[in-house]
Amino acid sequence: MGTASTPAYDAHADWYEGYISGGGDYLRRVHATVADLLGAGEGRCLDICCGTGAHASVPAGLGWTPVGVDLSGGQLRHARGRLPVVRGDAGALPVADASLPAAMCVLASTDLPDYPAVLREVARVLRPGGRFVHVGVHPCFVGAFADWGQHPRVGVDARYADRSRSFDSWNASGVRVRVGAWHLPLADLINATVGVGLRLVRVVEAGPGGVPDLFGLLALRDR
């Protein structure tokens, strides 16, 4: 994951492999959300910003053939044992136009400085009728602007409107203090999705204790 010039996860790839593999209940909830939105199907499902390939088992279990793309060579060292992969930029996918029946981006939108550009690429590579699944941290409740230190009470401050990269986090041992995160407010995410010609079909929220920490959507490329 990262931009073309800065694959941010290269320096943390081995740490992240252990971190995500030990994701426990959180990772199970992520995977359940992906499965619920993606559904069963056939053909290739592109795992955009596949990282270590930690999510590849979900489409595979639904009948899809997962293939991954990521910019981080360090991450791909771990991913190669889980799915076929190619090193590439999510903002310029090495995939032909209208060639894929499905694509997904899981826990990666905050790693990308221009997620709308990635969504444009998704719309380009999907076949008519193809499906796209986004699952990520909830843009309203997870970010530098949100303090989960007293959960189930979560404090949100004015930085919600800040779309720049931040390394601030209430969790001093997590991912964001290592690689940072770009924030995309909820309205920006939804508008960017429909703005590239994808039709929003379903939106889900999930999280413990009444405050959702995950946000997912299913969108289709119109025929």
ZADO-1210 file (C-alpha; in nm, 4 decimals, padded with zeros to 6 digits):
<atoms>
<atom x="00.0000" y="00.0000" z="00.0000" code="MET" pos="1"/>
<atom x="00.1077" y="00.3579" z="-00.0545" code="GLY" pos="2"/>
<atom x="00.1653" y="00.5938" z="-00.3431" code="THR" pos="3"/>
<atom x="00.3822" y="00.5143" z="-00.6431" code="ALA" pos="4"/>
<atom x="00.6848" y="00.6827" z="-00.4839" code="SER" pos="5"/>
<atom x="00.6268" y="00.5787" z="-00.1236" code="THR" pos="6"/>
<atom x="00.5126" y="00.2211" z="-00.0533" code="PRO" pos="7"/>
<atom x="00.4574" y="00.3039" z="00.3124" code="ALA" pos="8"/>
<atom x="00.4216" y="-00.0531" z="00.4346" code="TYR" pos="9"/>
<atom x="00.7583" y="-00.1810" z="00.3085" code="ASP" pos="10"/>
<atom x="00.9317" y="-00.0889" z="00.6350" code="ALA" pos="11"/>
<atom x="00.6536" y="-00.2496" z="00.8403" code="HIS" pos="12"/>
<atom x="00.5572" y="-00.5507" z="00.6285" code="ALA" pos="13"/>
<atom x="00.6787" y="-00.8202" z="00.8660" code="ASP" pos="14"/>
<atom x="00.5234" y="-00.6457" z="01.1658" code="TRP" pos="15"/>
<atom x="00.1952" y="-00.6031" z="00.9790" code="TYR" pos="16"/>
<atom x="00.1829" y="-00.9688" z="00.8812" code="GLU" pos="17"/>
<atom x="00.1846" y="-01.0650" z="01.2472" code="GLY" pos="18"/>
<atom x="-00.0507" y="-00.7826" z="01.3405" code="TYR" pos="19"/>
<atom x="-00.3210" y="-00.8605" z="01.0854" code="ILE" pos="20"/>
<atom x="-00.2893" y="-01.2367" z="01.1241" code="SER" pos="21"/>
<atom x="-00.3604" y="-01.1937" z="01.4940" code="GLY" pos="22"/>
<atom x="-00.6609" y="-00.9715" z="01.4257" code="GLY" pos="23"/>
<atom x="-00.8985" y="-01.1978" z="01.6171" code="GLY" pos="24"/>
<atom x="-01.2579" y="-01.0806" z="01.6480" code="ASP" pos="25"/>
<atom x="-01.1912" y="-00.7607" z="01.4526" code="TYR" pos="26"/>
<atom x="-01.0622" y="-00.9484" z="01.1486" code="LEU" pos="27"/>
<atom x="-01.3526" y="-01.1933" z="01.1711" code="ARG" pos="28"/>
<atom x="-01.5938" y="-00.8999" z="01.1644" code="ARG" pos="29"/>
<atom x="-01.4144" y="-00.7467" z="00.8678" code="VAL" pos="30"/>
<atom x="-01.4319" y="-01.0729" z="00.6769" code="HIS" pos="31"/>
<atom x="-01.7963" y="-01.1281" z="00.7650" code="ALA" pos="32"/>
<atom x="-01.8775" y="-00.7804" z="00.6322" code="THR" pos="33"/>
<atom x="-01.6857" y="-00.8421" z="00.3086" code="VAL" pos="34"/>
<atom x="-01.8584" y="-01.1775" z="00.2570" code="ALA" pos="35"/>
<atom x="-02.2018" y="-01.0291" z="00.3247" code="ASP" pos="36"/>
<atom x="-02.1525" y="-00.7580" z="00.0633" code="LEU" pos="37"/>
<atom x="-01.9625" y="-00.9534" z="-00.2024" code="LEU" pos="38"/>
<atom x="-02.1740" y="-01.2671" z="-00.2109" code="GLY" pos="39"/>
<atom x="-02.1089" y="-01.5805" z="-00.4145" code="ALA" pos="40"/>
<atom x="-01.9811" y="-01.5608" z="-00.7695" code="GLY" pos="41"/>
<atom x="-01.7369" y="-01.6825" z="-01.0314" code="GLU" pos="42"/>
<atom x="-01.4348" y="-01.5381" z="-01.2061" code="GLY" pos="43"/>
<atom x="-01.1622" y="-01.3075" z="-01.0866" code="ARG" pos="44"/>
<atom x="-01.2104" y="-01.0775" z="-00.7913" code="CYS" pos="45"/>
<atom x="-00.9385" y="-00.8132" z="-00.7763" code="LEU" pos="46"/>
<atom x="-00.8170" y="-00.7483" z="-00.4231" code="ASP" pos="47"/>
<atom x="-00.7012" y="-00.3862" z="-00.4524" code="ILE" pos="48"/>
<atom x="-00.4234" y="-00.3024" z="-00.2066" code="CYS" pos="49"/>
<atom x="-00.4190" y="-00.6681" z="-00.1075" code="CYS" pos="50"/>
<atom x="-00.1325" y="-00.6163" z="00.1371" code="GLY" pos="51"/>
<atom x="-00.0279" y="-00.9495" z="00.2844" code="THR" pos="52"/>
<atom x="-00.3252" y="-01.1258" z="00.1265" code="GLY" pos="53"/>
<atom x="-00.4996" y="-01.1545" z="00.4616" code="ALA" pos="54"/>
<atom x="-00.8447" y="-01.1128" z="00.3054" code="HIS" pos="55"/>
<atom x="-00.8047" y="-01.3462" z="00.0062" code="ALA" pos="56"/>
<atom x="-00.9783" y="-01.6361" z="00.1789" code="SER" pos="57"/>
<atom x="-01.3098" y="-01.4479" z="00.1745" code="VAL" pos="58"/>
<atom x="-01.3687" y="-01.4286" z="-00.2025" code="PRO" pos="59"/>
<atom x="-01.2119" y="-01.7712" z="-00.2460" code="ALA" pos="60"/>
<atom x="-01.4641" y="-01.9158" z="-00.0021" code="GLY" pos="61"/>
<atom x="-01.7466" y="-01.7608" z="-00.2047" code="LEU" pos="62"/>
<atom x="-01.6398" y="-01.9172" z="-00.5333" code="GLY" pos="63"/>
<atom x="-01.4369" y="-01.6270" z="-00.6720" code="TRP" pos="64"/>
<atom x="-01.0748" y="-01.6464" z="-00.7883" code="THR" pos="65"/>
<atom x="-00.8910" y="-01.3768" z="-00.5912" code="PRO" pos="66"/>
<atom x="-00.6021" y="-01.1898" z="-00.7526" code="VAL" pos="67"/>
<atom x="-00.4144" y="-00.9157" z="-00.5744" code="GLY" pos="68"/>
<atom x="-00.2429" y="-00.5888" z="-00.6539" code="VAL" pos="69"/>
<atom x="-00.0354" y="-00.3820" z="-00.4141" code="ASP" pos="70"/>
<atom x="00.2507" y="-00.1366" z="-00.4366" code="LEU" pos="71"/>
<atom x="00.4426" y="-00.2713" z="-00.1393" code="SER" pos="72"/>
<atom x="00.6945" y="-00.5380" z="-00.2335" code="GLY" pos="73"/>
<atom x="00.7374" y="-00.6156" z="00.1346" code="GLY" pos="74"/>
<atom x="00.3691" y="-00.6886" z="00.1738" code="GLN" pos="75"/>
<atom x="00.3584" y="-00.8957" z="-00.1431" code="LEU" pos="76"/>
<atom x="00.6279" y="-01.1280" z="-00.0069" code="ARG" pos="77"/>
<atom x="00.3648" y="-01.2502" z="00.2379" code="HIS" pos="78"/>
<atom x="00.0733" y="-01.2334" z="-00.0056" code="ALA" pos="79"/>
<atom x="00.2232" y="-01.4618" z="-00.2697" code="ARG" pos="80"/>
<atom x="00.1481" y="-01.7703" z="-00.0641" code="GLY" pos="81"/>
<atom x="-00.2211" y="-01.6757" z="-00.0489" code="ARG" pos="82"/>
<atom x="-00.3168" y="-01.5553" z="-00.3969" code="LEU" pos="83"/>
<atom x="-00.1673" y="-01.4576" z="-00.7351" code="PRO" pos="84"/>
<atom x="-00.0357" y="-01.1018" z="-00.7113" code="VAL" pos="85"/>
<atom x="00.1153" y="-00.8234" z="-00.9173" code="VAL" pos="86"/>
<atom x="00.2961" y="-00.5148" z="-00.7966" code="ARG" pos="87"/>
<atom x="00.1124" y="-00.2053" z="-00.9088" code="GLY" pos="88"/>
<atom x="-00.0405" y="00.1283" z="-00.8160" code="ASP" pos="89"/>
<atom x="-00.4080" y="00.1271" z="-00.7177" code="ALA" pos="90"/>
<atom x="-00.4456" y="00.4605" z="-00.8952" code="GLY" pos="91"/>
<atom x="-00.3303" y="00.3076" z="-01.2262" code="ALA" pos="92"/>
<atom x="-00.4339" y="-00.0565" z="-01.2111" code="LEU" pos="93"/>
<atom x="-00.2476" y="-00.2925" z="-01.4457" code="PRO" pos="94"/>
<atom x="-00.5798" y="-00.4337" z="-01.5664" code="VAL" pos="95"/>
<atom x="-00.7635" y="-00.4059" z="-01.8976" code="ALA" pos="96"/>
<atom x="-01.0812" y="-00.2035" z="-01.9329" code="ASP" pos="97"/>
<atom x="-01.4104" y="-00.3789" z="-01.8521" code="ALA" pos="98"/>
<atom x="-01.2348" y="-00.7079" z="-01.7793" code="SER" pos="99"/>
<atom x="-01.3337" y="-00.8007" z="-01.4234" code="LEU" pos="100"/>
<atom x="-01.6587" y="-00.9256" z="-01.2701" code="PRO" pos="101"/>
<atom x="-01.5650" y="-00.8137" z="-00.9184" code="ALA" pos="102"/>
<atom x="-01.3222" y="-00.6040" z="-00.7168" code="ALA" pos="103"/>
<atom x="-01.2793" y="-00.5235" z="-00.3504" code="MET" pos="104"/>
<atom x="-01.0784" y="-00.2842" z="-00.1380" code="CYS" pos="105"/>
<atom x="-01.0536" y="-00.3846" z="00.2274" code="VAL" pos="106"/>
<atom x="-00.9023" y="-00.1760" z="00.5090" code="LEU" pos="107"/>
<atom x="-00.6986" y="00.0199" z="00.2563" code="ALA" pos="108"/>
<atom x="-00.8794" y="00.3403" z="00.1613" code="SER" pos="109"/>
<atom x="-00.7059" y="00.5340" z="00.4398" code="THR" pos="110"/>
<atom x="-00.3685" y="00.4242" z="00.3003" code="ASP" pos="111"/>
<atom x="-00.4348" y="00.6068" z="-00.0257" code="LEU" pos="112"/>
<atom x="-00.3885" y="00.9807" z="-00.0767" code="PRO" pos="113"/>
<atom x="-00.6439" y="00.9876" z="-00.3615" code="ASP" pos="114"/>
<atom x="-00.9112" y="00.7246" z="-00.3090" code="TYR" pos="115"/>
<atom x="-01.1451" y="00.8831" z="-00.5667" code="PRO" pos="116"/>
<atom x="-00.8768" y="00.8107" z="-00.8288" code="ALA" pos="117"/>
<atom x="-00.8825" y="00.4456" z="-00.7219" code="VAL" pos="118"/>
<atom x="-01.2608" y="00.4404" z="-00.7564" code="LEU" pos="119"/>
<atom x="-01.2260" y="00.5742" z="-01.1108" code="ARG" pos="120"/>
<atom x="-00.9950" y="00.2839" z="-01.1851" code="GLU" pos="121"/>
<atom x="-01.2460" y="00.0414" z="-01.0314" code="VAL" pos="122"/>
<atom x="-01.5167" y="00.1732" z="-01.2642" code="ALA" pos="123"/>
<atom x="-01.2797" y="00.1361" z="-01.5595" code="ARG" pos="124"/>
<atom x="-01.1801" y="-00.2261" z="-01.4985" code="VAL" pos="125"/>
<atom x="-01.5207" y="-00.3666" z="-01.3994" code="LEU" pos="126"/>
<atom x="-01.7417" y="-00.5290" z="-01.6587" code="ARG" pos="127"/>
<atom x="-02.0949" y="-00.3957" z="-01.6958" code="PRO" pos="128"/>
<atom x="-02.2819" y="-00.5448" z="-01.4034" code="GLY" pos="129"/>
<atom x="-01.9573" y="-00.6021" z="-01.2129" code="GLY" pos="130"/>
<atom x="-01.9591" y="-00.5539" z="-00.8388" code="ARG" pos="131"/>
<atom x="-01.7312" y="-00.3545" z="-00.6131" code="PHE" pos="132"/>
<atom x="-01.7032" y="-00.3957" z="-00.2374" code="VAL" pos="133"/>
<atom x="-01.5453" y="-00.1373" z="-00.0119" code="HIS" pos="134"/>
<atom x="-01.4898" y="-00.2196" z="00.3546" code="VAL" pos="135"/>
<atom x="-01.2877" y="00.0139" z="00.5703" code="GLY" pos="136"/>
<atom x="-01.2726" y="00.1936" z="00.8995" code="VAL" pos="137"/>
<atom x="-01.5855" y="00.3972" z="00.9593" code="HIS" pos="138"/>
<atom x="-01.5155" y="00.7465" z="00.8232" code="PRO" pos="139"/>
<atom x="-01.7292" y="00.9115" z="01.0926" code="CYS" pos="140"/>
<atom x="-01.5898" y="00.7362" z="01.3980" code="PHE" pos="141"/>
<atom x="-01.2351" y="00.6141" z="01.3243" code="VAL" pos="142"/>
<atom x="-00.9469" y="00.8481" z="01.2546" code="GLY" pos="143"/>
<atom x="-00.7179" y="01.1074" z="01.4056" code="ALA" pos="144"/>
<atom x="-01.0319" y="01.2991" z="01.5061" code="PHE" pos="145"/>
<atom x="-01.1783" y="01.0104" z="01.7098" code="ALA" pos="146"/>
<atom x="-01.0796" y="00.9031" z="02.0618" code="ASP" pos="147"/>
<atom x="-01.1766" y="00.5440" z="02.1472" code="TRP" pos="148"/>
<atom x="-00.9861" y="00.5476" z="02.4741" code="GLY" pos="149"/>
<atom x="-01.3075" y="00.5452" z="02.6804" code="GLN" pos="150"/>
<atom x="-01.5159" y="00.3142" z="02.4621" code="HIS" pos="151"/>
<atom x="-01.8150" y="00.2718" z="02.4432" code="PRO" pos="152"/>
<atom x="-01.7977" y="00.6498" z="02.4624" code="ARG" pos="153"/>
<atom x="-01.6177" y="00.7774" z="02.1504" code="VAL" pos="154"/>
<atom x="-01.5157" y="01.1410" z="02.1221" code="GLY" pos="155"/>
<atom x="-01.5085" y="01.3078" z="01.7778" code="VAL" pos="156"/>
<atom x="-01.3536" y="01.6514" z="01.7237" code="ASP" pos="157"/>
<atom x="-01.3340" y="01.9128" z="01.4478" code="ALA" pos="158"/>
<atom x="-01.0512" y="01.7331" z="01.2683" code="ARG" pos="159"/>
<atom x="-01.3215" y="01.5258" z="01.0988" code="TYR" pos="160"/>
<atom x="-01.3108" y="01.7878" z="00.8219" code="ALA" pos="161"/>
<atom x="-00.9316" y="01.7509" z="00.7794" code="ASP" pos="162"/>
<atom x="-00.8595" y="01.5408" z="00.4706" code="ARG" pos="163"/>
<atom x="-00.4814" y="01.5449" z="00.5088" code="SER" pos="164"/>
<atom x="-00.2555" y="01.2626" z="00.6219" code="ARG" pos="165"/>
<atom x="-00.2149" y="01.2194" z="00.9956" code="SER" pos="166"/>
<atom x="-00.0145" y="00.9938" z="01.2239" code="PHE" pos="167"/>
<atom x="-00.2245" y="01.0843" z="01.5274" code="ASP" pos="168"/>
<atom x="-00.4041" y="00.7956" z="01.6970" code="SER" pos="169"/>
<atom x="-00.5447" y="00.7081" z="02.0372" code="TRP" pos="170"/>
<atom x="-00.3753" y="00.3672" z="01.9913" code="ASN" pos="171"/>
<atom x="-00.0005" y="00.4162" z="02.0270" code="ALA" pos="172"/>
<atom x="00.0794" y="00.0605" z="01.9135" code="SER" pos="173"/>
<atom x="-00.1433" y="00.0350" z="01.6051" code="GLY" pos="174"/>
<atom x="-00.1045" y="00.0808" z="01.2325" code="VAL" pos="175"/>
<atom x="-00.1644" y="00.4535" z="01.2013" code="ARG" pos="176"/>
<atom x="00.1230" y="00.5710" z="01.4189" code="VAL" pos="177"/>
<atom x="00.3515" y="00.3767" z="01.1843" code="ARG" pos="178"/>
<atom x="00.2164" y="00.4554" z="00.8369" code="VAL" pos="179"/>
<atom x="-00.0312" y="00.7387" z="00.8907" code="GLY" pos="180"/>
<atom x="-00.3754" y="00.7685" z="00.7339" code="ALA" pos="181"/>
<atom x="-00.5599" y="00.9903" z="00.4886" code="TRP" pos="182"/>
<atom x="-00.9122" y="01.0763" z="00.5957" code="HIS" pos="183"/>
<atom x="-01.2073" y="01.0850" z="00.3558" code="LEU" pos="184"/>
<atom x="-01.5325" y="01.2058" z="00.5148" code="PRO" pos="185"/>
<atom x="-01.8421" y="00.9953" z="00.4583" code="LEU" pos="186"/>
<atom x="-02.0050" y="01.2302" z="00.2081" code="ALA" pos="187"/>
<atom x="-01.6838" y="01.2455" z="00.0031" code="ASP" pos="188"/>
<atom x="-01.6628" y="00.8651" z="-00.0047" code="LEU" pos="189"/>
<atom x="-02.0230" y="00.8188" z="-00.1174" code="ILE" pos="190"/>
<atom x="-02.0092" y="01.1020" z="-00.3708" code="ASN" pos="191"/>
<atom x="-01.6823" y="00.9737" z="-00.5165" code="ALA" pos="192"/>
<atom x="-01.8311" y="00.6262" z="-00.5579" code="THR" pos="193"/>
<atom x="-02.1433" y="00.7347" z="-00.7436" code="VAL" pos="194"/>
<atom x="-01.9516" y="01.0065" z="-00.9257" code="GLY" pos="195"/>
<atom x="-01.7463" y="00.7535" z="-01.1229" code="VAL" pos="196"/>
<atom x="-02.0571" y="00.5777" z="-01.2509" code="GLY" pos="197"/>
<atom x="-02.0945" y="00.3071" z="-00.9902" code="LEU" pos="198"/>
<atom x="-02.4469" y="00.2472" z="-00.8636" code="ARG" pos="199"/>
<atom x="-02.4725" y="00.2215" z="-00.4889" code="LEU" pos="200"/>
<atom x="-02.6687" y="-00.0890" z="-00.3923" code="VAL" pos="201"/>
<atom x="-02.6114" y="-00.1340" z="-00.0218" code="ARG" pos="202"/>
<atom x="-02.4368" y="00.0267" z="00.2757" code="VAL" pos="203"/>
<atom x="-02.3544" y="-00.1431" z="00.6069" code="VAL" pos="204"/>
<atom x="-02.2133" y="-00.0366" z="00.9433" code="GLU" pos="205"/>
<atom x="-02.0719" y="-00.2726" z="01.2032" code="ALA" pos="206"/>
<atom x="-01.9089" y="-00.2348" z="01.5406" code="GLY" pos="207"/>
<atom x="-01.9133" y="-00.3344" z="01.9057" code="PRO" pos="208"/>
<atom x="-02.0908" y="-00.1454" z="02.1795" code="GLY" pos="209"/>
<atom x="-02.3230" y="00.0538" z="01.9565" code="GLY" pos="210"/>
<atom x="-02.0617" y="00.2695" z="01.7792" code="VAL" pos="211"/>
<atom x="-01.9677" y="00.1285" z="01.4365" code="PRO" pos="212"/>
<atom x="-01.5991" y="00.1008" z="01.3604" code="ASP" pos="213"/>
<atom x="-01.6488" y="-00.0537" z="01.0145" code="LEU" pos="214"/>
<atom x="-01.8221" y="00.0877" z="00.7083" code="PHE" pos="215"/>
<atom x="-01.8913" y="-00.1086" z="00.3921" code="GLY" pos="216"/>
<atom x="-02.0661" y="-00.0606" z="00.0630" code="LEU" pos="217"/>
<atom x="-02.1612" y="-00.2622" z="-00.2438" code="LEU" pos="218"/>
<atom x="-02.1751" y="-00.0811" z="-00.5767" code="ALA" pos="219"/>
<atom x="-02.2330" y="-00.2098" z="-00.9292" code="LEU" pos="220"/>
<atom x="-02.1100" y="-00.0850" z="-01.2613" code="ARG" pos="221"/>
<atom x="-02.4256" y="-00.0225" z="-01.4617" code="ASP" pos="222"/>
<atom x="-02.4750" y="-00.2255" z="-01.7737" code="ARG" pos="223"/>
</atoms>
